[in-house]
Amino acid sequence: MDEDKECPFCADRVKDRIVEEKGRVIAIRDEYPVTWYHTLILPRRHTPDFFTMTPRERADSEALVLQIVNQINRRL
């Protein structure tokens, strides 16, 4: 991941919460979850929002969302 000392999601701060990785994105458990299995999908590169992600980053995000959903559904 790009390193940014101000970013709360940079690798050193979240590496113990990473649950999956897919291409250019990672999935982490939320530090303050509002539901069971609350998971965040983050690009490795800093971007302001989903719409400024590259097509590859968006595709990796969508694939990782489906992977995480399947994992959660198997646990329920």
C-alpha positions in Angstrom: 0.0 0.0 0.0 1.0 3.6 -0.5 2.3 4.9 2.9 0.7 8.0 4.3 1.4 8.9 7.9 -2.0 10.6 8.2 -4.0 7.7 6.6 -5.8 5.5 9.2 -5.8 2.6 6.7 -2.2 2.4 5.7 -0.7 -1.1 6.0 1.1 -0.8 9.3 -2.1 0.3 11.0 -4.3 -2.4 9.5 -2.1 -5.4 8.7 -3.4 -7.3 11.7 -7.0 -6.8 10.5 -6.5 -7.9 6.9 -8.7 -10.8 6.1 -8.2 -11.1 2.3 -6.3 -9.6 -0.6 -7.2 -9.5 -4.2 -5.0 -7.9 -6.8 -5.0 -4.2 -6.1 -7.3 -4.2 -3.0 -7.5 -5.5 0.5 -10.3 -6.4 2.9 -10.0 -5.5 6.6 -12.3 -6.0 9.5 -13.6 -2.6 10.7 -12.0 -1.4 13.9 -15.4 -0.2 15.2 -17.9 -2.6 13.5 -21.6 -1.8 13.5 -22.5 -5.4 12.5 -21.0 -8.9 12.7 -18.3 -9.3 10.0 -18.3 -5.6 9.2 -15.6 -5.5 6.5 -14.0 -2.6 4.5 -12.6 -3.1 1.0 -9.7 -0.7 0.3 -7.5 -0.1 -2.7 -3.8 -0.3 -2.0 -3.4 3.0 -3.7 -4.8 6.2 -2.1 -7.9 7.4 -3.9 -10.5 9.9 -2.8 -13.4 7.5 -3.6 -14.7 4.6 -5.6 -15.2 6.7 -8.7 -11.5 7.7 -9.0 -10.3 4.1 -8.8 -8.9 2.5 -11.9 -11.1 0.0 -13.8 -8.8 -2.8 -12.5 -9.1 -1.5 -8.9 -12.9 -1.4 -9.2 -13.0 -4.9 -10.7 -10.7 -6.3 -7.9 -13.0 -4.6 -5.4 -16.1 -6.1 -6.8 -14.5 -9.6 -6.9 -13.3 -9.2 -3.3 -16.8 -8.1 -2.2 -18.3 -11.3 -3.7 -15.5 -13.4 -2.1 -16.1 -11.9 1.4 -19.9 -12.3 1.1 -19.5 -15.9 0.3 -17.2 -16.4 3.3 -19.6 -14.6 5.6 -22.6 -16.6 4.3 -20.7 -19.9 4.9 -20.2 -18.8 8.6 -23.8 -18.0 9.2 
